[in-house]
Amino acid sequence: MTEVWGKIGSAAGAVYTSFVGKSPATAAEVKKKTKLDDAMLYMALGWLAREGKAHMTTEKNTLMVKILE
């Protein structure tokens, strides 16, 4: 189980470093830039949201992600 948490933490780190301080991006843009699969992307976003480092909204049925400092 520890291995899974390590992978999620690494994925969250990749999302954070790629998008911190930048304009909101779509989940598809985050996925493309980080090369994460859907499951790992959403687990990483959940991790960041739980830590207060990600804010997500929906605009026209599209998930928008803003990574906070």
N, CA, C and O atoms as CSV, one atom per row, in Angstrom:
chain,resi,resn,atom,element,x,y,z
A,1,MET,N,N,0.819,-1.198,0.000
A,1,MET,CA,C,0.000,0.000,0.000
A,1,MET,C,C,0.856,1.253,0.000
A,1,MET,O,O,0.479,2.248,-0.618
A,2,THR,N,N,1.991,1.234,0.670
A,2,THR,CA,C,2.878,2.388,0.735
A,2,THR,C,C,3.329,2.807,-0.653
A,2,THR,O,O,3.474,3.999,-0.923
A,3,GLU,N,N,3.552,1.840,-1.539
A,3,GLU,CA,C,3.990,2.135,-2.901
A,3,GLU,C,C,2.970,3.007,-3.635
A,3,GLU,O,O,3.349,3.911,-4.379
A,4,VAL,N,N,1.689,2.741,-3.431
A,4,VAL,CA,C,0.640,3.527,-4.079
A,4,VAL,C,C,0.677,4.973,-3.590
A,4,VAL,O,O,0.578,5.901,-4.393
A,5,TRP,N,N,0.820,5.171,-2.274
A,5,TRP,CA,C,0.874,6.535,-1.743
A,5,TRP,C,C,2.074,7.289,-2.296
A,5,TRP,O,O,1.986,8.487,-2.563
A,6,GLY,N,N,3.187,6.602,-2.469
A,6,GLY,CA,C,4.373,7.228,-3.046
A,6,GLY,C,C,4.134,7.667,-4.476
A,6,GLY,O,O,4.564,8.748,-4.878
A,7,LYS,N,N,3.449,6.835,-5.247
A,7,LYS,CA,C,3.138,7.181,-6.639
A,7,LYS,C,C,2.184,8.376,-6.713
A,7,LYS,O,O,2.349,9.265,-7.549
A,8,ILE,N,N,1.192,8.384,-5.834
A,8,ILE,CA,C,0.241,9.506,-5.826
A,8,ILE,C,C,0.955,10.789,-5.417
A,8,ILE,O,O,0.729,11.843,-6.011
A,9,GLY,N,N,1.807,10.704,-4.416
A,9,GLY,CA,C,2.569,11.869,-3.984
A,9,GLY,C,C,3.471,12.399,-5.085
A,9,GLY,O,O,3.588,13.612,-5.258
A,10,SER,N,N,4.110,11.508,-5.829
A,10,SER,CA,C,4.963,11.926,-6.950
A,10,SER,C,C,4.138,12.578,-8.045
A,10,SER,O,O,4.557,13.575,-8.634
A,11,ALA,N,N,2.971,12.019,-8.318
A,11,ALA,CA,C,2.089,12.594,-9.338
A,11,ALA,C,C,1.607,13.980,-8.899
A,11,ALA,O,O,1.555,14.907,-9.706
A,12,ALA,N,N,1.256,14.114,-7.621
A,12,ALA,CA,C,0.832,15.414,-7.104
A,12,ALA,C,C,1.965,16.426,-7.230
A,12,ALA,O,O,1.729,17.584,-7.573
A,13,GLY,N,N,3.184,15.998,-6.958
A,13,GLY,CA,C,4.340,16.876,-7.101
A,13,GLY,C,C,4.543,17.318,-8.539
A,13,GLY,O,O,4.885,18.473,-8.795
A,14,ALA,N,N,4.334,16.399,-9.483
A,14,ALA,CA,C,4.482,16.737,-10.900
A,14,ALA,C,C,3.439,17.762,-11.328
A,14,ALA,O,O,3.752,18.705,-12.055
A,15,VAL,N,N,2.210,17.578,-10.880
A,15,VAL,CA,C,1.147,18.542,-11.207
A,15,VAL,C,C,1.471,19.889,-10.573
A,15,VAL,O,O,1.369,20.929,-11.224
A,16,TYR,N,N,1.860,19.866,-9.311
A,16,TYR,CA,C,2.140,21.105,-8.592
A,16,TYR,C,C,3.260,21.894,-9.270
A,16,TYR,O,O,3.090,23.079,-9.558
A,17,THR,N,N,4.388,21.262,-9.524
A,17,THR,CA,C,5.525,21.990,-10.097
A,17,THR,C,C,5.248,22.468,-11.518
A,17,THR,O,O,5.800,23.482,-11.946
A,18,SER,N,N,4.410,21.759,-12.245
A,18,SER,CA,C,4.107,22.153,-13.624
A,18,SER,C,C,3.120,23.311,-13.714
A,18,SER,O,O,3.122,24.041,-14.705
A,19,PHE,N,N,2.270,23.494,-12.690
A,19,PHE,CA,C,1.180,24.457,-12.820
A,19,PHE,C,C,1.087,25.502,-11.709
A,19,PHE,O,O,0.218,26.371,-11.771
A,20,VAL,N,N,1.948,25.448,-10.703
A,20,VAL,CA,C,1.865,26.422,-9.609
A,20,VAL,C,C,2.124,27.829,-10.145
A,20,VAL,O,O,3.076,28.064,-10.890
A,21,GLY,N,N,1.253,28.755,-9.746
A,21,GLY,CA,C,1.407,30.145,-10.146
A,21,GLY,C,C,0.984,30.462,-11.565
A,21,GLY,O,O,1.166,31.588,-12.029
A,22,LYS,N,N,0.426,29.492,-12.258
A,22,LYS,CA,C,-0.005,29.707,-13.638
A,22,LYS,C,C,-1.518,29.864,-13.705
A,22,LYS,O,O,-2.224,29.613,-12.728
A,23,SER,N,N,-1.999,30.274,-14.849
A,23,SER,CA,C,-3.436,30.421,-15.071
A,23,SER,C,C,-4.128,29.073,-14.934
A,23,SER,O,O,-3.494,28.030,-15.096
A,24,PRO,N,N,-5.430,29.087,-14.636
A,24,PRO,CA,C,-6.159,27.816,-14.582
A,24,PRO,C,C,-6.010,27.042,-15.890
A,24,PRO,O,O,-5.927,27.622,-16.972
A,25,ALA,N,N,-5.978,25.734,-15.760
A,25,ALA,CA,C,-5.844,24.849,-16.914
A,25,ALA,C,C,-6.950,23.805,-16.862
A,25,ALA,O,O,-7.485,23.507,-15.794
A,26,THR,N,N,-7.284,23.259,-18.012
A,26,THR,CA,C,-8.259,22.174,-18.022
A,26,THR,C,C,-7.584,20.901,-17.515
A,26,THR,O,O,-6.360,20.773,-17.555
A,27,ALA,N,N,-8.391,19.978,-17.045
A,27,ALA,CA,C,-7.845,18.686,-16.608
A,27,ALA,C,C,-7.126,18.014,-17.768
A,27,ALA,O,O,-6.105,17.356,-17.565
A,28,ALA,N,N,-7.645,18.172,-18.984
A,28,ALA,CA,C,-6.999,17.577,-20.165
A,28,ALA,C,C,-5.610,18.176,-20.389
A,28,ALA,O,O,-4.678,17.462,-20.758
A,29,GLU,N,N,-5.470,19.478,-20.167
A,29,GLU,CA,C,-4.160,20.126,-20.322
A,29,GLU,C,C,-3.173,19.624,-19.263
A,29,GLU,O,O,-2.000,19.389,-19.552
A,30,VAL,N,N,-3.666,19.466,-18.041
A,30,VAL,CA,C,-2.821,18.953,-16.963
A,30,VAL,C,C,-2.386,17.526,-17.289
A,30,VAL,O,O,-1.218,17.173,-17.125
A,31,LYS,N,N,-3.317,16.720,-17.745
A,31,LYS,CA,C,-3.020,15.333,-18.101
A,31,LYS,C,C,-1.974,15.261,-19.215
A,31,LYS,O,O,-1.036,14.468,-19.143
A,32,LYS,N,N,-2.140,16.083,-20.226
A,32,LYS,CA,C,-1.210,16.070,-21.359
A,32,LYS,C,C,0.198,16.481,-20.918
A,32,LYS,O,O,1.180,15.842,-21.298
A,33,LYS,N,N,0.294,17.536,-20.124
A,33,LYS,CA,C,1.610,18.041,-19.703
A,33,LYS,C,C,2.311,17.070,-18.759
A,33,LYS,O,O,3.523,16.877,-18.862
A,34,THR,N,N,1.565,16.455,-17.840
A,34,THR,CA,C,2.179,15.573,-16.847
A,34,THR,C,C,2.277,14.124,-17.311
A,34,THR,O,O,2.999,13.327,-16.711
A,35,LYS,N,N,1.559,13.779,-18.372
A,35,LYS,CA,C,1.540,12.416,-18.911
A,35,LYS,C,C,1.015,11.382,-17.900
A,35,LYS,O,O,1.435,10.225,-17.906
A,36,LEU,N,N,0.093,11.820,-17.036
A,36,LEU,CA,C,-0.526,10.915,-16.074
A,36,LEU,C,C,-1.764,10.275,-16.675
A,36,LEU,O,O,-2.436,10.881,-17.509
A,37,ASP,N,N,-2.076,9.037,-16.252
A,37,ASP,CA,C,-3.331,8.441,-16.697
A,37,ASP,C,C,-4.466,9.057,-15.879
A,37,ASP,O,O,-4.222,9.739,-14.884
A,38,ASP,N,N,-5.688,8.817,-16.297
A,38,ASP,CA,C,-6.844,9.450,-15.652
A,38,ASP,C,C,-6.880,9.203,-14.150
A,38,ASP,O,O,-7.052,10.140,-13.370
A,39,ALA,N,N,-6.720,7.955,-13.743
A,39,ALA,CA,C,-6.826,7.620,-12.324
A,39,ALA,C,C,-5.775,8.356,-11.507
A,39,ALA,O,O,-6.090,8.940,-10.470
A,40,MET,N,N,-4.535,8.333,-11.963
A,40,MET,CA,C,-3.463,8.979,-11.209
A,40,MET,C,C,-3.629,10.497,-11.210
A,40,MET,O,O,-3.322,11.154,-10.215
A,41,LEU,N,N,-4.109,11.058,-12.316
A,41,LEU,CA,C,-4.350,12.496,-12.399
A,41,LEU,C,C,-5.360,12.923,-11.334
A,41,LEU,O,O,-5.113,13.870,-10.586
A,42,TYR,N,N,-6.487,12.231,-11.265
A,42,TYR,CA,C,-7.530,12.631,-10.332
A,42,TYR,C,C,-7.150,12.340,-8.883
A,42,TYR,O,O,-7.580,13.059,-7.981
A,43,MET,N,N,-6.352,11.301,-8.642
A,43,MET,CA,C,-5.865,11.078,-7.283
A,43,MET,C,C,-4.896,12.186,-6.881
A,43,MET,O,O,-4.928,12.653,-5.743
A,44,ALA,N,N,-4.033,12.609,-7.807
A,44,ALA,CA,C,-3.092,13.697,-7.532
A,44,ALA,C,C,-3.838,15.006,-7.272
A,44,ALA,O,O,-3.485,15.753,-6.359
A,45,LEU,N,N,-4.859,15.281,-8.066
A,45,LEU,CA,C,-5.647,16.497,-7.851
A,45,LEU,C,C,-6.365,16.454,-6.512
A,45,LEU,O,O,-6.453,17.471,-5.824
A,46,GLY,N,N,-6.874,15.301,-6.137
A,46,GLY,CA,C,-7.516,15.149,-4.841
A,46,GLY,C,C,-6.536,15.384,-3.702
A,46,GLY,O,O,-6.872,16.029,-2.709
A,47,TRP,N,N,-5.339,14.865,-3.846
A,47,TRP,CA,C,-4.278,15.054,-2.851
A,47,TRP,C,C,-4.004,16.550,-2.678
A,47,TRP,O,O,-3.967,17.062,-1.559
A,48,LEU,N,N,-3.813,17.242,-3.810
A,48,LEU,CA,C,-3.517,18.673,-3.765
A,48,LEU,C,C,-4.689,19.481,-3.204
A,48,LEU,O,O,-4.488,20.439,-2.458
A,49,ALA,N,N,-5.892,19.096,-3.560
A,49,ALA,CA,C,-7.078,19.789,-3.045
A,49,ALA,C,C,-7.175,19.603,-1.536
A,49,ALA,O,O,-7.479,20.551,-0.812
A,50,ARG,N,N,-6.923,18.412,-1.066
A,50,ARG,CA,C,-6.981,18.118,0.379
A,50,ARG,C,C,-5.968,18.959,1.139
A,50,ARG,O,O,-6.226,19.366,2.271
A,51,GLU,N,N,-4.811,19.224,0.522
A,51,GLU,CA,C,-3.768,20.040,1.145
A,51,GLU,C,C,-4.005,21.537,0.956
A,51,GLU,O,O,-3.227,22.356,1.446
A,52,GLY,N,N,-5.078,21.897,0.246
A,52,GLY,CA,C,-5.364,23.305,0.011
A,52,GLY,C,C,-4.489,23.926,-1.064
A,52,GLY,O,O,-4.335,25.146,-1.116
A,53,LYS,N,N,-3.920,23.098,-1.915
A,53,LYS,CA,C,-3.012,23.583,-2.952
A,53,LYS,C,C,-3.628,23.555,-4.349
A,53,LYS,O,O,-2.967,23.905,-5.327
A,54,ALA,N,N,-4.871,23.147,-4.442
A,54,ALA,CA,C,-5.555,23.120,-5.740
A,54,ALA,C,C,-6.993,23.569,-5.552
A,54,ALA,O,O,-7.653,23.217,-4.574
A,55,HIS,N,N,-7.454,24.343,-6.499
A,55,HIS,CA,C,-8.845,24.786,-6.521
A,55,HIS,C,C,-9.410,24.356,-7.866
A,55,HIS,O,O,-8.821,24.625,-8.913
A,56,MET,N,N,-10.553,23.687,-7.828
A,56,MET,CA,C,-11.152,23.196,-9.056
A,56,MET,C,C,-12.561,23.740,-9.220
A,56,MET,O,O,-13.326,23.830,-8.260
A,57,THR,N,N,-12.887,24.099,-10.445
A,57,THR,CA,C,-14.219,24.576,-10.791
A,57,THR,C,C,-14.617,23.916,-12.099
A,57,THR,O,O,-13.795,23.320,-12.795
A,58,THR,N,N,-15.892,24.038,-12.413
A,58,THR,CA,C,-16.378,23.527,-13.691
A,58,THR,C,C,-16.887,24.698,-14.509
A,58,THR,O,O,-17.715,25.481,-14.043
A,59,GLU,N,N,-16.392,24.811,-15.718
A,59,GLU,CA,C,-16.840,25.845,-16.641
A,59,GLU,C,C,-17.290,25.159,-17.932
A,59,GLU,O,O,-16.494,24.510,-18.612
A,60,LYS,N,N,-18.558,25.309,-18.253
A,60,LYS,CA,C,-19.115,24.698,-19.464
A,60,LYS,C,C,-18.788,23.204,-19.529
A,60,LYS,O,O,-18.319,22.704,-20.551
A,61,ASN,N,N,-19.042,22.507,-18.431
A,61,ASN,CA,C,-18.812,21.055,-18.318
A,61,ASN,C,C,-17.351,20.644,-18.460
A,61,ASN,O,O,-17.058,19.494,-18.788
A,62,THR,N,N,-16.433,21.576,-18.214
A,62,THR,CA,C,-15.005,21.285,-18.287
A,62,THR,C,C,-14.391,21.573,-16.920
A,62,THR,O,O,-14.583,22.651,-16.357
A,63,LEU,N,N,-13.651,20.596,-16.393
A,63,LEU,CA,C,-12.990,20.773,-15.118
A,63,LEU,C,C,-11.786,21.701,-15.296
A,63,LEU,O,O,-10.892,21.436,-16.100
A,64,MET,N,N,-11.786,22.794,-14.528
A,64,MET,CA,C,-10.676,23.747,-14.546
A,64,MET,C,C,-9.903,23.604,-13.237
A,64,MET,O,O,-10.491,23.488,-12.162
A,65,VAL,N,N,-8.569,23.615,-13.349
A,65,VAL,CA,C,-7.693,23.396,-12.207
A,65,VAL,C,C,-6.797,24.612,-12.036
A,65,VAL,O,O,-6.165,25.067,-12.990
A,66,LYS,N,N,-6.745,25.135,-10.817
A,66,LYS,CA,C,-5.839,26.223,-10.467
A,66,LYS,C,C,-4.973,25.718,-9.315
A,66,LYS,O,O,-5.487,25.365,-8.254
A,67,ILE,N,N,-3.663,25.685,-9.526
A,67,ILE,CA,C,-2.747,25.247,-8.490
A,67,ILE,C,C,-2.301,26.477,-7.704
A,67,ILE,O,O,-1.808,27.452,-8.271
A,68,LEU,N,N,-2.484,26.409,-6.398
A,68,LEU,CA,C,-2.215,27.541,-5.511
A,68,LEU,C,C,-0.845,27.410,-4.867
A,68,LEU,O,O,-0.341,26.302,-4.684
A,69,GLU,N,N,-0.246,28.543,-4.526
A,69,GLU,CA,C,1.066,28.515,-3.863
A,69,GLU,C,C,0.923,28.235,-2.391
A,69,GLU,O,O,1.922,28.175,-1.674
